[in-house]
Amino acid sequence: MRLFIALNFDENIKTELGEISRDFQQYTCQGNFTRPENFHLTLVFLGEVAPARLEDIKQAMAEVAVKPFLLKMDGLGCFKRRSGDIYWVGVEKSKPLLELYRQLVDILIEKGFALEKRKFKPHLTLGRQIKLAEGLKLESLPVAAKPLSQRISKISLMLSERIDGRLTYTELHAKYL
């Protein structure tokens, strides 16, 4: 099972992100764009996990002690890749978000999970393998991510799988903050 722990968004935020993505797409010549129903913020990517480890993940989530908080999103950015770049909407690195991430990582490592060593860079992926139309640069595009925010009151264990050729995320478990 390919799993990750994430913050999911309400329909209003997903709609707003979808509009930003559609505006942005007109300036690209290739890319795999996130479908609005798949917008989320990955906290911890677990990768392939045996079903027998699900209870350990649920226990780790249960141990998290962070109160609900406001997540703020704004701005566009890019992670450079040879095969095409990853474009995203930025997320404010608030104290509650960073504490939530730290607690999850620490508890999961205690439970024996091998996690990625990459630095946590919270973002909402608009698309992968994207190439801007010739001569365009992100800074010069007339597209902007307007400030968005959502109260975060739960974390979700998500299953990532392809169903009929489409990447689909399914919530397997939720922990309310």
Order of alpha helices (4+ residues) and beta strands (2+ residues): beta-alpha-beta-beta-alpha-beta-beta-alpha-beta-beta-beta-beta
